[in-house]
């Protein structure tokens, strides 16, 4: 449509759309938000809306789709969760009072990184917006969860390090000020991270200065400035809840790449992506959403400071010893809502009366928590309680102002208690007396007119009226009654007296509602003064919640308090268990194992069959280290540990779709990460290095890597392999020790012992595992023969005709092999006879009817007759 033909409303729409070309523009028209043109076409498809058209009579009708304003949040959430941005365009003046076009403007830009999670299922999830700035020497990085106002900042040397932080944070959106090359841009796209341009801000902003005040690194300052500036531009409202940015260095915590976190399943199951099956699932007994989020933060950043870890352990120990104290605290925590996010909503100005009451109820639970801590026998718990300000005055102010069960909407009255404001009480008195007058009027008019079913009513469209049924219209005194509305079965009238009282009552109602909203806003602004104190309190309650959770988990699962030492890197875990596997197994069925890596042993070379528990044993050690360094007790009878600086893993086989790397390339990349960066204080877990390539290539690489870790790195290493040839390294590498996972064979069946034993495994039992998987018996027999021939020929088998004959289907060759490998019995059984014997030995008679057994016997007879 030519611009000259645009209506004033569409001209206004286009002017606003120009400012936000990369966002869906939700344009408010009455009770709906409308989408136009391309936004309407695309939005209708994504949101499953009906696509209509505006200006149908013109040559180029405008595509249009709309959503009700009362339900807009769900539609916005759907778009933003898919990676889109949404600009909310609101009417900025009352259409009734507007002269010409109603003034409109953007009130908020909702983006993937600024979406406020209100869903109960996501209460323990954080949604981070990240800001990255490029400088000559490094990258500045800052991130924040808008709903809580926390800000963290760091500086990193490479984009690879930046990428790792982005993936570890699971950030949805990054504000980036530099030029992204094709490779980096492709990485962000594949990682489903929305890239946004920085905001253009002029002048100084108090929020930026406040957030930057404790930072000394210029790159971090720039990243925080860019972050807060973007928030100011998109949110267009008070950000009083933004906190002072906290600087951190990655090296201040136990370092783990996002791949390591995923491999160890710290916060989500690698298989399902869900909480269940993760370490977080085991440790999370928190009662508050903020406690759950803090626990996730701790798991993401385990500590290196023994002093700080000791403080956490002492809190856990005190709550573990004080059962009744802990139970009382837990009971009180159940009544605490999400203080962090409630505080954010207060600052945003979108908190409602019910949420203010939630804040009051939460604060009313704090004195009970403090009382339980102060009355305990623990000086540590008493000290913790003494540092908490319960802010009881805020709770009293809210409770004395807001009614017990307020409506959700804050603009329709019914929020404020009686006796809070004298003028409001007068309005209410007028309304109550007016309603009483109307009741009396109804009785009077019935007497005057003789119409027994006459009634006085009200609706929002026509106001107050007197309703008379059609059968009584002849009794209506038309000298006093004026017809107002005709219904199917009745007539409605108005009288001068009723009109006068209508004006009085409606004026009182309108002014009462407006005054209630003013009083509510005044209360909200008063509470807003305590945002910093509320955030501090929220942090203290969240930490206490996590400590109680650790204590409860330790008690329920019989965890021990680990001891740390810094003079050496010795590891001594007695009867350690995998915390997650143990929880999903039957009580008492998990087989615990020791890990003893002292100054004479840096490397465990682990052999044993698949499914026997090698990977579980390795992950178990890593999870015990992580748990210990977040302050939790650990699943073991006892544990003495060093402070690990980094954990590296090479576990599992999978392509890296984001990087476009094959399984073997991923394997070598992860191995290289450890070889290049691990130190003597690191923990390295390598599972089946070299299996992604040819046998001899893989074996050579695995052997060289083990030797490099031993000679050059000196880290504590758990190295699982099926290359039995590597077990000979124990003879040449003094700090390497062979261990294996026990297994035994009974009646041709493989029995896993799941017990770590000294020395190498006697065999891999690969064919036995294949049997457990249900491979056809013919395949298993063939594999057994091939294995025996390979073992008989040794590792000198080359690409000769003998090697080609190995896989020949020549029956004579197979028969010879059978004779060569047959046990010393008088008669060699045929394959068919072996099949029949296998079926008989595996048959469970209780599952068969007599007729079925007879049929099976007949089949066996036929098979044996055919064999002869």
N, C-alpha and C positions, 0 to 999 in steps of 0.2 A: 504494500500500500504506500503510495507516495506520501511524503511527509506533509504536503499541503492538505491532504485529505484526512489527516489524523485528528481525532477528537481531542479536546483539551486533556482528558484523562489519559489517553494513550501517549500524548506528548509528554505528560508528567512521568508516565511509566518509563519511556525511553530515556529521559534525562537521568532517572535514578539507576536504570539498568546499566548505563554507560559506566557508572562508578564501580559496578561489581560484575564485570563481564564473565568471570569464571564461576559465578554462584547462581543457584536457582533463586529467583526473586519472588518471594511470597508477598504479593501486593494486596493490602487490606482494602476490601470493599464491603462495607456493612458488616454482616456477620460471617463473611467468608474471606479467606486468603485466596487470591486468584493467581494462576500461572498463565502467561500469555506466550504466544509464538513458539519458538523452539523449546523454551522451558516447559510449555504445556504439553507438547508432543512427547518429549522425553520423559517428563514427570508422570504423565498419564500411564506410560508403559511401565515405569518402575514401581509406581505407587498403586497401579491397577485402578486408575480413576477413569471416569467417563470423559472422553474428549468431545467438547462442543466447539462452537464457533461464535465469535462476536462479529457484528456487522454482516450478517448473512446475506443481506440484499446488495452488498457491494460486490465489485468484481473480484476482490481478494479478501475473503473473510478471514478473521484472525483466530487461529486456534486458541482455545481457552479450556482450562480445567481448574476446579476449585476444591478447597477443603474447608470444613467448618472451623471457625477460629477457636472454638472450645476444644477441638481435638487436634490442633495443629502440632502439638509436641510429638505425638507418635509418628506423624508423617515426616517431620524434620529429623527425628532420630533415625528413621529408616534410610533416608538419603545420606545422612552424615556417616552412618555405619558402613555405607557402601563407598565412602571416600569422597563424597561431594560436599560442597559448601552451600549454605542456605542463608540468604539475606532476608531478614524480616522487616518489611516495610509497613509501618503503622500509620493510622490516621492521627495526626498530632493536634487536632482540634475537633470540637463537637460539630458534626455535620449540620445540626440544626442552627448553629450560630455562624457557620462559615459563609463568607461572601464569595461567590464564585466557586472555583475548585477547592476541595478540602485539602488543606496542607498535609503532606505526607513526608516521611523520612525514615531512614533505616535506624532501627532501635537496637539491633544486634546482628552480628554476623556469626553464625554457628558453623564451626569447622570440626574436622575429626579430632583435633587436639584440644578443643575447648568444649566438647560435649560434656554436659553434666550428667553423670550416671545416677538416676534415682531408682533404678530397678533393684528390688531386694536381692535378687540373685547375683547382682554385680556390686553389692555393697562393699565387699572386700577386695574389689579390683580398683586399681589406679589407672587414670587415663592421662598420659603425659603429652604435653606439648614441648617440643625441643627446639632450641635455637642454636644455630651453628654459625660462627663467623670465622673468616679466614684472615690470618695475619701473615707477616713475612716468615715467622719462625714456627708458628703452631696454629692450631684450631682452638677457638674458644667455644665451649659447649655449656649451655644452661637448660634446665628442664623444670617444669612445674606441673602439678595437678591443680587445675583452676578451682576445682571444687573444695580443696583444702587450703590453697594459698601457699603451700611449701615451695621453695625454690632452692635448687642445688646447682652449683657451677663448678666446672673443672676446665683444664686445658690439656690438649693432646697433641702429639707430634705428627701423626699421620692420619690420612682419611680412613685407613683400615681400622685404626683404633676408634675413630669416630663411628664407623659402621658397626663395630662390635658393641659400642655403647647404645646405639640406636636399637639394635636387635635385642640387646639384653633388657633394655627398658620397655621393649615392645611398644615403642612410641608410634602413634598413628599419624603424626604430622611434624614436619621439621620446617622451621623458618630459616632459610639459607641465603647468605648475602653474597656468596661468591659464584664463580662460573663452574657449573658441573660439567665435566667431560662426559662423553657418551657412555663410558663404562660405569662411572659413578651414578649417572642418571638412570641407567638401565638397572643397576643394583637397587636403587630406591623404588623404582617402579615394580620390580619383581617382589620386593619386600612389602608391597602395598602400603608404602609411606607417602602421604601427600606432601608435596613440596610447595611452600608458599613464599612469596616475596616479602621482604621486610616492610614495615609501615613507614610512611613519610611523616615524621613528627616535627613540629616547629616549637621552639621555646623549651622551657624546662618543665619537667613534670615531677611533682613531689613523690609519686609512687616509684619512679625510677631511682631517684636519689636515695630514697628510703631502702629499697631493695639492695642497692650497691654498697651501702655504707661500710660493710666489714670486709670488702674485697680489696686485695692489693694487686692482683694480676690484671693487667690491662685487657688481655683477651677475654678473661672471665667477666670483667666489667662490661665490655662491649656486647658479649653474648647476653648478659642479663638485661642490658638496655634494649637490645633488639627484641628480647622475649617480652618484657613488660610493655614496650611500645606496641607490639603486635596485639597484646591483650587489650590495651587501651583502645586501639583502633577498632577491634572486632566487637568488644563487649559494650562500649559506649555507656558505661555506668560506673558507679563507685567500685574500686578495687581495694577497699580499705583492709581486706583480709589478707592481702599479699604480705608474706613474711620477709624478713631480712634473709638474703641469699646466704646459703652455707657453702663455703668452698671445700672441695675435697680433691684428693689425688687418688687415682686408681690404685697406686702402689701403697696407699694407706690401709688397704683391705686385702683379704685373700682374693687373689685374682683368678677369675674363671671366665673363659670366653662364653659367648651365648651357646656355642656348640656343647661345651662341657656342661653347662647348666641343663641343657636339653637331655644330654646323655644320662646325666645323673637324676633326671626327673625331679628337680628340686621343687617346682611349683605346679607342674602339670605332667600327666602321663604322656610319654612319648607316643604311645599307641593311639590314645583317644583324644589327647589335648585337654582332658578334664582334670579336675582337682584330684579325684579318686585315683589312688595308685601312686601319688607323689609323696615326697617327704613332707610337704606342706599339709597334706591330708592327714598324715600321722600326728604332726605336731600341733595342728590347729584345734585347740579346745577353747579358743577365745569366745567371749560372750558379746563383744562389741565389734562393729564393722571397722572402727579405727584400729582396734587391737589386731584384727586380721591383716589389715594393710601394713601395719608396722612389722608384723612377723614376716611378711613377704619381703619387706625392705631389708630386714636383718639377714634373711636367707640369701638375698642378692649381694650383700656386703658383709661377709664374716670378718671379724676383727683380727688384728695382729697384736693388739696390746694385751699383755697378760694382766695388767692392772685393771683394765676395763672389763676383761672377761671374768676376773675374780669377783668384781662387784656384781656382775650379773649372776654368777654362780651362787654368791652368798644370798641374794634375794630368792633365788629358786630353792636353795637349801632351807632357808627360813620358812618359806611357804610349804615346802615338803614336810618339814618337821611339825609345823603348826596346822594340822589338819582342820581343826574347827575354825581357826582364823581364815584359812583359805576358803572353806565352804561358805562362811559368812560373807566374805568379799565377793565370791562368785555369785551368790544370791543377789547381792546389791548390784553387781555389774549387769545382771539381766535387765535391770530397769534403766540402764544408761543408753540413750540413743546416740546417734553419730554426731558428737559434739563438733568435730572438725567441719563436716559438711553443713551442719546447721549454722555454724558461724559464717561459713562462706555465703549461705543464702541470706543471712542477715545483712552482710556487707553488700551483696548484690541488690538488696531491696526487693527480693521476690519471695521472702519468707511469709508464710501465712500464719494465722492465729493458732492453728493446731500445732504447727512446728515450733512456735514460741512456747507452747505448753509442753512440748516434748523436751525443749531445753530446760524448762523449769523442773520437770519431773526428773530429768537427768541430774540436775544440780541438787535436787532434794535427796538423791541417793548417795551423794558424796559424803555427808556427815556419818552415815552408817558405815561406809568403807573406812573412813578415818578412825572411827571409834573401834572397829575390829582390829585395825593395825596397832593403834595405841595401847589397846588392852592385851596385846600379845606379849609373850615372854622375850621376843626378839628385839634387841636394840636396833638392828638394821631396819626392821619394819617400822619401828617407832620413829626412827630418823626420817625414813621415807615419808611418813605421814606428816611429820612436822613441816615439811617443805611444800605442802599442798594448801592452797587457798581455796576454800569451798565456794566462795562467791555466793554465799547464801542470800545476800541482799537482792541479787538479780532474780533469784527464784521467787522470793517474796513479792517483788514488784510485779512480775508477770502473773503470778497466781492470784494476786489481789486485783488485777485489772481485767484479765481475760476470763470469760465464763468457762465452766467445766467442759462443755461440749460445743465449741464454736463451729460455725459453718466453714467450709473450705474457702469460699470467696470472702474477700475482705471488704468488698464494696457494697454489700447488700444488708449490712447491719447484723444485729444479733451477736456481736463480739464482746461487748464491754459490759462488765457487771454494773448493777445498781450502786448508787452512792459513790461512784468514782468521779463523776462530774455533775455539778448542780444543774447546769443548763440541759444536759442530756436527761436528767431525771424529770425536769419540767416538761420536756417534749414527750417523754413517755407517759407522764401523767395526763397530758392533753390527749394523747392517742387512746389511753385506757378509758378516760372519761368520755371521749368522743364515741368510742365503741359502746360504752354503757348507754349513752344517749341514744344511739341508733337502735339498740334493743328496746329501749323505752318507747321510742318513736314508733317502732313496728307494732307494739301492743296498742298504742294510742290510735294509730291509723286503722287497725283492725276494728276497734270499737266504733270509731267515727264512721267508717264506710260499711261496716257489717260484713266485710270480706274476711272470713276466718283464715284463709290460706295466704293472705297477703304477706309478702316478705320484703325486707330491705336487704339488698345484696351489694356486692362490689366485684368488679374485675378491672384489670389494668388498662383495658382499652376504653371502656365507657365510664369508668368511675363508679360512684354510688348510684343506686337506682331503687325504685319501688316496683316490684313485679306482681302483676295480676293475671290470673288465668283468663283465657278467652270467655269462659262461661260466666265470669264476674265483671266483664268490661262495662256492662250497663250500670254498675254500681259506682263506677269511678267518678269522683267530683271533678269535672273538667275545668271548673273555675280555679281550682288549686293545682291540678296535675297537668303537666305538659308531657306529651308523648316523646320518648327518647329513642326507643328501639322496638321493632316488631319481631317477635319470634314465631315459630310455627304454632305453638299452643298458648302463647302468652304475650302480653304487652308490658313494656317497661316504661316507667314515668320518672319525672324529676319534679321536685317542688322547690320554690325559692328557699325555704327553710333548710331543706336537705342539701341544696347546692352550697349554702353558706357554711354548713358544718363539714361538708366535703372539703372545701378549701382549707378550713382550719386543720382537719385531720391529715390531709395530704401534705400540707406545708410542714406539719410536725413530723410526719414520716420522712419526708425528703431531708429536712434539716437534721433530724435524728441520725439518719444513715450517713450523711456527710460528716457530721460531728464524730460519729463512731470511728469512721475511717481516719479522721484527723487525730483522734486520740490513739488509735492503733499505730499510726506512723510516728507519733511522738514517743510512744513506748519503744518501738523498733529502733528509733534513733538513740534513745537513752541506752538501750542494750548494746548498741553498736559501739559505744564508748569503751566497752570492756572486751573488745575483740581480741586484743593481744593476751589479756589475762585468760580468756576462754581457750585460746589456742594452747597456751602453756598448760592449762589444766587438762585439756584433751590429750596432750602428749604424755603427761604423767599417768593418766588413767589408762591410756593405751599400753604403756610400758608395764604397768601393774597387771593388766589383763594378760599380756604375753608371759610374764613371770608365773602367773597362776597356771597358765596353760602348760608351760614347761614342767611345773611341779606335778600337775595332775598326770601328764603323760609319763613322767618318770615313775610315779607311784604305780600306775596301772600296768606298766610294761617292765617293771623291775630294772630301770636304768641306773647306771652308776655315775658318780661325779668324776669327770676326768681330771687328771693332774697334768700340769704343763711344766716343761723344763726348757730352758733356753741355752743351756751349756752344751748340748749335743742334739742330734737329730734322731735319737733312738725312739723306736715305736714298740710299745709293749701293750697289746690288746689281748686280754685273756677272755676266751669264750665270747667273742664278739658275734653280733647277729645283724642281719640286714633289717632295718626298722620297718620297711614296707613289706617285704616278702614275709617276714614274721607275722605281720598283722593279717595277711590274707590266708595264712595256713592254719590248720587246726592247732589248738593250744597244745604246746609241748612237742610239736612235730618238727620244729625247725632245729637243724643240727648246728650248734655254734662252733666257731673255730678261732684259733689264736692267730695273731700276727705279731711276729717278733723280728723286727729289723733293727739290730743294734749297730754299733760302730764297725763291726766286722761283716755286716751283711747289709748291702744296699739294694740288691736285686733278688726278688723271688722269681725264678723261672717256673711257671706253672704249667703242668701237662695233665692230661686226663681226657676222658670222652666228652663229646658234646652233651649238653643237658645235665652234666654232672654237678654244675655249680661254680665253674671257674669265674664267669662274669659276675655272678652274684657275690662271690667272695671279694672280687676286686672293687665292685661298687660299694660293698659293705664298708670297706676301709675308707673310701672317699667320703661316704655319707657320715661315718663316725667323725672324721676330721671336720667336716662342715658343721655338724651339730655341735661339736665341742667349741668351735670358734664363733658360734653365734650365742654361746652361753647356755646351751641346753645340756642336760645330762645325756649319756650315750648308752646304746644297747650292748652291754658287756658286763662281765663280772667285775672287771677292773680295766682301767685304761690310763697309760702314761704316754703322753704325746708331745712332740715338738710343736712349735707354731709354724705351720706351713705358710709359705708366701704365695704359692701358686699351685693350682691343680690342672694337670693336662690329661686328656683322655683320647684314646683312639679305640672306640667301642662301636660295634655294629657295622653293618654294610648298607650304605644308602647313597644315592646320587644327591648332589647339592644342586637343586633346580635353580636356586637364586644365582649361583655363580656359574651354572652351566658346566659343572665338573662331573666326570665319571666317578664311579665308586672307587677305583684304584687311585685316581688323582686326589679325591677327598682324603683317602687313607694316607697318602704320602704328604699332603698338605698339612694335615693334623699332626703327623709324625714330625714334620719339619718344624712346626710351631713349638713343639716341646724341645727338640734338639737345639734350636736356636735360642730359646728364652728360659729354659728351666735352669734353676740354680741348685746348690746343695740343700736348700731349704724347701725344695719343691716335692710334690708327690705326682708321679707319672703312672698312668694306667694304660697299658698297651695290650689289646686283645686281638690275637690272630693277625699281627702285622705280616704282610706279604701274601696273604691269601688271594688278593685280587689280581694276581698275575701268574705267569708260569711257575711251576713248582720250584725249579732251581733258581730262577730270578728271585722269587719270594723268599726262599730259604737264605740266599746270599744277603739280601737286603736285611732280613730279620737279624741275622747273625752280626752284621756290621753295625746295625742300630744298637743292639744289646751291648756290644763292645764299646761303642762311643758313649753310651750312657754310663757305663762302668768307668771308663778311663778318663773321660773329659767332663762329664756333668756331675756325677756323684750324688744325684737325687735319689730319693727312695722310690723304687720302681717295682710294680707288679706287672709281670710280662707273661701273658698266657699264650701258648702256641701249640700247634699240632705237629710242628717240625721236630720230631724226636731227636734228630741229629744235633739240635742245639743244646741238648742236655749235656753234651760233651764239654760245653764251655765251662762247666763247673771246675774242670781240671786246670783251666788256664786263667780264669778270672776269679781271684781270691775272694771278692766280696759278693759273688753270686752263689745262690743256693738253690738247688732243685727241690721243688715240692710238687705233689700231685694230689688230685682229688680221687679218693678211693672209689673203686668199683670192683665188682666181682661177678663171676658167671656161674649160674646155677641152672643145670638142666637145659643149657643152651640159651638161657634168658639172662639179660644184663640187669644187674641190681646196682643202683647208684647208692653209695654210702654217704655222699655229700660231706665227707670228712677229709680235711687237709692232712696229708701224711708226708713224711720226709722222703726225698729221693724222687726220681722220675717215674712216670707211669710205665707199666710194662707194655701197653699197647693203647691204640686210640679208640678201639671198639666202634669204629665208624659204621661197620656193617650191622652191628647189633642195634645201633641207634636207627639205622634205616629200617631194620625189622620192626622196631617200635613204631615207626611212622607208617607201617602197613604196606611197604613195597611188595610186589608180587614175589612169591617164593622162587620162581625161576630166575628173576633178576638177582636175588640174594645169593642163590647157589652159584650163578655165573661170577658174581663179584667175589665170592669167597675163593673160587678157583683162581681167578686172576690175581687176587691178593697173595695167595700162596705161591704162585709162580713168580710174582714180582719179588717177594721176600726171598725166595730160593735163588733168584738170579742176582739179587743185591742191587745196589745203587749204580752199578756200572752198565746198566742196560742202556744201550745207545740206539739211535735211529736205524736199526738194521732189520734184516728180514725176520730175525727172531722176535723183534719187537712187534712187527706187523702180524706175525703168527699168533701173538698173544691174544688178539681179539678175533681170531679166525673162528668161524662157526663150524669148522670141520669136525665131524663127530669122532673120527679116529683120534684126532688130537685131544679132544675132550676126554675120550675114554682112557687114553694113555695117562692123562693128567690125573684122572680119577684113581687109576691103579697106583700111580706114583704117590698120591697123597692119601690113599685109603688107610684107615686104621687097621691094625693087625687082627682082623676077624676072618673066620673061615669063609663067609659068604658076603660079597659086596652087594648092597641093595641098589636097585635101579632107582632112577629119579621118580618114576611113578609110584614105586613102593614107598619111597621116602615121603611123597606127598600124602599118601594114604595114612601113614603113621603120624604125620604132622596133624592131619585133620582129626584123627582119633584122639591124640594127646591134647588137642585144643578144644575138643568138644565138651560143652557143659550140658550134661544130660537133663538137668532140672529144667532147662529151657525148651526141651523137645517133647513132643507127644510120642506115644508108642508107635504110631503110624509113621511119623517123621523118622524115627530111629530105624525102622524097618526099611524105609526108602533109602536112607543113607547107607545101610549095610549092603543093600542090593547094588547101589552105585559103586561102592568100593569093590565088590565082587566083580562087577563088569570091568572096572578099571584094571584089576589084577589079571583077569582073563585076557584082556586085550594085550597086556604087557607080555604074557606068555606066547 
